[in-house]
């Protein structure tokens, strides 16, 4: 079997989008198939080597090309690169498309007379994502993206054979927005790379709990959550909590809040592994946004407990004080941090063990590969 994997964000280990794409880079290449890739350049050569063939879309365009692209109401710099790509789609039994915002992929595939199966993966409900982004940053470009997102996402969903949603909530929203059959949408949660082992506590517990906040800190809900925590929670727990904020492209509000709070800020680290290795708990005080929060799966993969909200827990179903912590108010966060601080080695290790087992069973790349194999086998048998 041959599969074509199409993405507008290259797989990698840095941002949530890269990690989200990496899931199917791994899964598709670990089933019985030959997989080719079309998308932005994969900087990690080890990941690129998984594919039989890689076709990289041009990442830069001149001013005339940019105007031409915008005249077609596209804001993606890879649009022209895609249009210039010559490929026989019927060489592939399955075409797998990441994201539901670039309808020109499917339009051109269908124009070619493609006879195989098309799977689309919804990283978010893009129409809702663009609405949130426009609400946070009211620019002309963000407004235009929001206005055209529903039509484009609807086209991709209507003209695919299967849609993979990340959470049950996203599935319900896609059905509601686009009047799609429930049978056409399946749940496929976030999965991330396997860490070497879970953490253990040996000897004396540190006098302060080492905590980490991470994520794409340019994105409104993530930035707002970080600023909220630094203002409403951290002043009360700073005597027992060593906090590091390490994330991608923090906005000015995050930078200023970290400076005012005396919290260490790491701007766009190349590798998050050292920060996960050095921490004892990941904090994700998220109250808005779509999909599953990749950083929670990452934390679980390191055997770390996560303290998040009901919203952040969507798709994970963590159980409070068993394999994670669920807090929805400033007082909840304060109480849970103090509770964890008061636990002994044995109690902390049990929570870490439960976090690790949750990850291996539900959110590991090995678990995702098994699920991917089932989906591909089922859709090609029809």
C-alpha positions as a printed NumPy array, in Angstrom:
array([[  0.   ,   0.   ,   0.   ],
       [  1.156,   3.536,  -0.773],
       [  0.091,   6.534,   1.3  ],
       [  0.616,  10.255,   0.635],
       [  0.965,  12.387,   3.768],
       [  0.22 ,  16.095,   3.169],
       [  0.876,  18.775,   5.787],
       [  1.156,  22.549,   6.043],
       [  3.273,  22.256,   9.178],
       [  6.299,  19.995,   9.19 ],
       [  6.573,  17.325,  11.881],
       [  8.963,  18.132,  14.708],
       [  9.399,  18.349,  18.459],
       [  8.91 ,  22.061,  19.216],
       [  5.412,  23.527,  18.804],
       [  2.062,  21.828,  19.336],
       [  1.381,  21.814,  15.594],
       [  4.722,  20.132,  14.833],
       [  4.144,  17.501,  17.499],
       [  0.594,  16.968,  16.259],
       [  1.852,  16.278,  12.733],
       [  4.654,  14.084,  14.089],
       [  2.031,  11.685,  15.441],
       [  1.032,  10.541,  11.964],
       [  4.546,  10.788,  10.571],
       [  5.36 ,   8.051,  13.062],
       [  2.115,   6.075,  12.867],
       [  1.814,   5.973,   9.063],
       [  5.446,   4.944,   8.696],
       [  5.099,   2.118,  11.194],
       [  2.271,   0.267,   9.508],
       [  2.653,  -1.925,   6.433],
       [  2.817,   0.897,   3.877],
       [  5.138,   3.004,   1.729],
       [  4.657,   6.641,   2.721],
       [  5.572,   9.809,   0.794],
       [  5.43 ,  13.318,   2.252],
       [  4.464,  16.701,   0.797],
       [  4.806,  19.795,   2.94 ],
       [  7.261,  22.241,   4.487],
       [ 10.84 ,  21.083,   4.916],
       [ 11.357,  18.603,   7.745],
       [ 14.322,  19.98 ,   9.661],
       [ 14.812,  16.868,  11.767],
       [ 16.662,  14.518,   9.388],
       [ 15.785,  11.466,  11.476],
       [ 12.075,  12.149,  10.957],
       [ 12.581,  12.852,   7.252],
       [ 14.318,   9.484,   6.88 ],
       [ 11.134,   7.663,   7.878],
       [  9.558,   8.563,   4.527],
       [ 10.089,   6.837,   1.206],
       [ 10.121,  10.236,  -0.519],
       [  9.808,  13.858,   0.608],
       [  8.566,  16.693,  -1.591],
       [  9.164,  20.079,   0.018],
       [  6.957,  23.047,  -0.769],
       [  8.67 ,  26.379,  -1.36 ],
       [  8.844,  28.397,   1.853],
       [  9.478,  31.849,   0.385],
       [  7.706,  33.816,  -2.319],
       [  8.421,  37.225,  -3.864],
       [  6.083,  40.213,  -3.681],
       [  4.392,  39.508,  -6.999],
       [  3.764,  35.888,  -6.032],
       [  2.425,  37.014,  -2.665],
       [ -0.056,  39.377,  -4.348],
       [ -1.102,  36.596,  -6.732],
       [ -1.672,  34.268,  -3.781],
       [ -3.715,  36.857,  -1.887],
       [ -5.808,  37.523,  -5.013],
       [ -6.904,  33.903,  -4.707],
       [ -7.792,  34.577,  -1.047],
       [ -5.085,  32.306,   0.291],
       [ -2.767,  33.34 ,   3.106],
       [ -0.541,  30.272,   3.017],
       [  2.977,  30.802,   1.656],
       [  3.027,  27.161,   0.515],
       [  0.067,  27.602,  -1.864],
       [  2.206,  28.368,  -4.913],
       [  4.594,  25.544,  -4.102],
       [  1.676,  23.155,  -4.039],
       [  0.334,  24.452,  -7.353],
       [  3.713,  23.849,  -8.969],
       [  3.992,  20.292,  -7.678],
       [  3.369,  17.608, -10.292],
       [  2.318,  14.257,  -8.864],
       [  0.155,  11.31 ,  -9.886],
       [ -2.246,  11.002,  -6.973],
       [ -3.576,   7.685,  -8.224],
       [ -0.278,   6.087,  -7.246],
       [ -1.65 ,   6.213,  -3.699],
       [ -4.422,   4.154,  -2.143],
       [ -4.794,   6.652,   0.706],
       [ -4.114,  10.391,   0.904],
       [ -3.848,  11.7  ,   4.454],
       [ -4.24 ,  15.482,   4.908],
       [ -3.288,  17.301,   8.11 ],
       [ -5.5  ,  20.266,   9.141],
       [ -8.893,  21.327,   7.768],
       [ -8.01 ,  24.819,   6.572],
       [ -6.337,  24.341,   3.165],
       [ -9.112,  23.271,   0.81 ],
       [ -6.92 ,  23.66 ,  -2.295],
       [ -5.285,  20.311,  -1.479],
       [ -8.516,  18.374,  -1.896],
       [ -9.823,  20.54 ,  -4.748],
       [ -6.784,  19.707,  -6.885],
       [ -6.753,  16.047,  -5.85 ],
       [-10.384,  15.622,  -6.881],
       [ -9.833,  17.513, -10.166],
       [ -7.168,  14.949, -11.022],
       [ -9.742,  12.143, -10.984],
       [ -8.344,  10.528,  -7.84 ],
       [ -9.996,   7.171,  -7.091],
       [ -8.554,   6.318,  -3.682],
       [ -9.504,   7.304,  -0.136],
       [ -8.98 ,  10.71 ,   1.479],
       [ -8.554,  11.05 ,   5.246],
       [ -8.566,  14.515,   6.795],
       [ -7.337,  15.161,  10.325],
       [ -8.886,  18.098,  12.17 ],
       [ -6.236,  19.401,  14.568],
       [ -8.87 ,  21.911,  15.699],
       [-12.276,  23.028,  14.564],
       [-10.564,  25.64 ,  12.404],
       [-13.597,  27.917,  12.117],
       [-13.698,  28.216,  15.916],
       [ -9.899,  28.529,  16.149],
       [ -9.852,  31.471,  13.743],
       [-12.724,  33.092,  15.627],
       [-10.753,  32.918,  18.891],
       [ -7.643,  34.275,  17.194],
       [ -9.574,  37.156,  15.595],
       [-11.236,  38.009,  18.917],
       [ -7.812,  38.215,  20.566],
       [ -6.11 ,  40.064,  17.681],
       [ -8.555,  42.077,  15.565],
       [ -6.512,  42.522,  12.393],
       [ -7.76 ,  42.552,   8.8  ],
       [ -5.867,  39.348,   8.031],
       [ -7.265,  37.483,  11.027],
       [-10.763,  38.695,  10.164],
       [-10.451,  37.499,   6.573],
       [ -9.2  ,  34.075,   7.701],
       [-12.143,  33.747,  10.061],
       [-14.724,  34.753,   7.436],
       [-13.565,  32.199,   4.847],
       [-12.652,  29.397,   7.257],
       [-16.09 ,  27.831,   7.518],
       [-16.536,  27.413,   3.769],
       [-13.078,  25.904,   3.319],
       [-13.274,  23.596,   6.299],
       [-16.751,  22.495,   5.25 ],
       [-15.514,  21.663,   1.754],
       [-12.662,  19.536,   3.078],
       [-14.929,  17.604,   5.408],
       [-17.642,  17.087,   2.796],
       [-15.163,  15.765,   0.212],
       [-13.151,  13.413,   2.41 ],
       [-13.925,   9.774,   3.138],
       [-13.059,  10.013,   6.821],
       [-12.457,  12.828,   9.3  ],
       [-10.343,  12.319,  12.408],
       [-11.291,  14.623,  15.287],
       [ -9.106,  14.941,  18.349],
       [-11.863,  15.038,  20.975],
       [-15.522,  14.108,  21.346],
       [-16.303,  17.808,  21.738],
       [-14.619,  18.598,  18.391],
       [-16.534,  15.763,  16.735],
       [-19.856,  17.128,  17.965],
       [-18.92 ,  20.615,  16.82 ],
       [-17.932,  19.439,  13.313],
       [-21.224,  17.556,  12.991],
       [-23.136,  20.631,  14.153],
       [-21.331,  23.08 ,  11.857],
       [-21.228,  20.973,   8.692],
       [-24.172,  18.577,   9.004],
       [-21.875,  15.586,   8.529],
       [-22.821,  12.   ,   9.369],
       [-21.525,  10.907,  12.802],
       [-20.132,   7.757,  11.158],
       [-17.817,   9.858,   9.038],
       [-16.028,  11.381,  12.04 ],
       [-13.863,   9.256,  14.334],
       [-11.985,  10.214,  17.468],
       [ -8.194,  10.023,  17.318],
       [ -6.587,  11.673,  20.348],
       [ -3.202,  13.354,  20.581],
       [ -0.179,  11.082,  21.036],
       [  3.456,  12.026,  21.587],
       [  6.938,  10.56 ,  21.632],
       [  7.877,   8.049,  24.274],
       [ 10.151,   9.345,  27.022],
       [ 12.866,   7.058,  28.352],
       [ 11.165,   6.335,  31.646],
       [  8.882,   7.752,  34.287],
       [ 10.258,   9.94 ,  37.049],
       [ 10.919,   8.546,  40.52 ],
       [ 11.633,  10.242,  43.816],
       [ 14.691,   9.117,  45.711],
       [ 15.725,  10.509,  49.056],
       [ 14.65 ,  13.82 ,  50.485],
       [ 11.942,  15.801,  48.747],
       [ 13.045,  19.268,  47.657],
       [ 11.92 ,  22.184,  49.779],
       [ 10.098,  23.739,  46.815],
       [  8.017,  22.129,  44.063],
       [  9.549,  22.678,  40.611],
       [  6.742,  23.658,  38.229],
       [  6.626,  24.362,  34.486],
       [  4.245,  26.288,  32.22 ],
       [  4.748,  25.721,  28.496],
       [  2.968,  25.946,  25.137],
       [  2.608,  28.384,  22.242],
       [  2.674,  31.591,  24.26 ],
       [  1.744,  33.844,  21.33 ],
       [ -1.711,  32.21 ,  21.194],
       [ -4.333,  34.175,  23.14 ],
       [ -5.715,  31.462,  25.477],
       [ -2.228,  30.208,  26.409],
       [ -0.863,  33.687,  26.993],
       [ -3.941,  34.753,  28.974],
       [ -3.697,  31.635,  31.146],
       [ -0.035,  32.276,  31.919],
       [ -0.614,  35.913,  32.844],
       [ -3.627,  34.909,  34.976],
       [ -1.617,  32.32 ,  36.897],
       [  1.254,  34.729,  37.547],
       [ -1.154,  37.34 ,  38.88 ],
       [ -3.766,  35.281,  40.728],
       [ -1.974,  32.148,  41.929],
       [  1.794,  32.474,  41.976],
       [  2.099,  35.222,  44.628],
       [  0.437,  32.888,  47.159],
       [  2.54 ,  29.782,  46.373],
       [  5.884,  31.321,  45.449],
       [  7.34 ,  30.313,  48.835],
       [  6.861,  26.616,  47.952],
       [  6.982,  26.768,  44.133],
       [  9.893,  27.3  ,  41.729],
       [  8.234,  28.218,  38.431],
       [  9.713,  28.235,  34.92 ],
       [  7.788,  29.468,  31.856],
       [  9.242,  27.954,  28.68 ],
       [  7.297,  28.258,  25.442],
       [  7.145,  29.319,  21.819],
       [  7.09 ,  33.031,  20.937],
       [  5.8  ,  34.523,  24.223],
       [  3.944,  37.776,  23.644],
       [  4.788,  41.032,  25.4  ],
       [  2.207,  40.529,  28.154],
       [  3.761,  37.186,  29.069],
       [  7.263,  38.667,  29.022],
       [  6.236,  41.594,  31.2  ],
       [  4.331,  39.397,  33.679],
       [  7.27 ,  37.022,  34.07 ],
       [  9.621,  39.95 ,  34.659],
       [  7.304,  41.524,  37.239],
       [  6.846,  38.179,  39.035],
       [ 10.53 ,  37.292,  39.009],
       [  9.789,  34.085,  37.1  ],
       [ 12.322,  32.538,  34.72 ],
       [ 11.172,  32.832,  31.091],
       [ 12.702,  30.729,  28.306],
       [ 11.769,  32.168,  24.91 ],
       [ 11.222,  29.524,  22.187],
       [ 13.606,  26.787,  23.385],
       [ 14.969,  24.51 ,  20.654],
       [ 14.307,  21.456,  22.808],
       [ 11.79 ,  21.121,  25.63 ],
       [ 13.264,  17.893,  26.999],
       [ 15.622,  19.546,  29.537],
       [ 12.746,  21.553,  30.998],
       [ 10.473,  18.526,  31.348],
       [ 13.355,  16.599,  32.915],
       [ 14.026,  19.331,  35.455],
       [ 10.437,  19.86 ,  36.61 ],
       [  8.152,  17.978,  38.998],
       [  4.779,  19.232,  37.77 ],
       [  3.357,  20.846,  34.637],
       [  0.749,  23.58 ,  35.09 ],
       [ -1.836,  24.117,  32.337],
       [ -4.407,  26.675,  33.551],
       [ -6.282,  26.732,  30.226],
       [ -9.824,  28.103,  30.062],
       [-10.344,  28.478,  26.285],
       [ -9.171,  27.149,  22.9  ],
       [ -9.922,  24.068,  20.824],
       [ -8.723,  20.489,  20.504],
       [ -6.489,  18.693,  22.982],
       [ -3.591,  20.458,  24.635],
       [ -0.461,  18.672,  23.347],
       [  1.619,  19.886,  26.268],
       [ -0.467,  17.716,  28.611],
       [  0.34 ,  14.574,  26.621],
       [  3.997,  15.643,  26.602],
       [  4.   ,  16.005,  30.377],
       [  2.387,  12.583,  30.806],
       [  5.034,  11.076,  28.519],
       [  7.64 ,  12.189,  31.039],
       [  5.662,  10.634,  33.861],
       [  4.822,  14.084,  35.212],
       [  1.635,  15.029,  37.013],
       [ -0.382,  17.763,  35.285],
       [ -2.491,  20.39 ,  37.003],
       [ -5.097,  21.704,  34.585],
       [ -8.699,  22.861,  34.288],
       [-11.81 ,  21.031,  33.156],
       [-11.244,  22.639,  29.754],
       [ -7.605,  21.53 ,  29.593],
       [ -8.687,  18.023,  30.6  ],
       [-10.867,  17.603,  27.493],
       [ -9.806,  14.413,  25.725],
       [ -7.637,  13.227,  28.608],
       [-10.165,  12.49 ,  31.364],
       [ -7.567,  12.724,  34.112],
       [ -8.82 ,  11.829,  37.57 ],
       [ -8.197,  14.482,  40.212],
       [ -5.393,  13.588,  42.601],
       [ -4.955,  10.124,  41.031],
       [ -3.105,  10.693,  37.74 ],
       [ -3.34 ,  14.483,  37.694],
       [ -5.003,  17.5  ,  39.277],
       [ -8.118,  19.379,  38.149],
       [ -8.406,  23.005,  39.294],
       [-10.768,  25.665,  37.951],
       [-10.185,  28.656,  40.222],
       [ -7.191,  30.427,  41.678],
       [ -8.004,  28.923,  45.08 ],
       [ -8.189,  25.436,  43.51 ],
       [ -4.696,  25.826,  42.057],
       [ -3.336,  27.149,  45.33 ],
       [ -4.901,  24.289,  47.314],
       [ -3.679,  21.58 ,  44.92 ],
       [ -0.117,  22.912,  44.791],
       [ -0.063,  22.978,  48.58 ],
       [ -1.547,  19.452,  48.675],
       [  1.124,  18.091,  46.334],
       [  3.823,  19.898,  48.273],
       [  2.692,  18.098,  51.418],
       [  2.85 ,  14.583,  49.936],
       [  5.653,  12.188,  50.838],
       [  7.869,  10.261,  48.377],
       [  5.564,   7.267,  48.184],
       [  2.427,   9.299,  47.481],
       [  4.138,  11.429,  44.813],
       [  5.623,   8.365,  43.121],
       [  2.179,   6.716,  42.946],
       [  0.72 ,   9.754,  41.121],
       [  3.675,   9.706,  38.7  ],
       [  3.224,   5.985,  38.098],
       [ -0.465,   6.511,  37.339],
       [  0.368,   9.381,  34.95 ],
       [  2.86 ,   7.205,  33.076],
       [  0.438,   4.274,  32.747],
       [ -2.262,   6.62 ,  31.407],
       [  0.179,   7.871,  28.786],
       [  1.362,   4.425,  27.648],
       [ -2.176,   3.078,  27.334],
       [ -3.842,   6.023,  25.59 ],
       [ -1.45 ,   8.718,  24.36 ],
       [  1.787,   7.018,  23.299],
       [  2.926,   6.74 ,  19.682],
       [  2.752,   2.954,  19.933],
       [ -0.907,   3.124,  20.96 ],
       [ -1.568,   5.587,  18.1  ],
       [  0.116,   3.283,  15.56 ],
       [ -2.212,   0.415,  16.437],
       [ -5.209,   2.693,  16.068],
       [ -3.905,   4.077,  12.762],
       [ -3.411,   0.578,  11.365],
       [ -7.025,  -0.305,  12.193],
       [ -8.353,   2.837,  10.514],
       [ -6.314,   2.391,   7.326],
       [ -7.287,  -1.28 ,   7.052],
       [-10.971,  -0.49 ,   7.551],
       [-11.18 ,   2.383,   5.075],
       [ -9.288,   0.575,   2.306],
       [-11.483,  -2.51 ,   2.722],
       [-14.617,  -0.538,   1.807]])
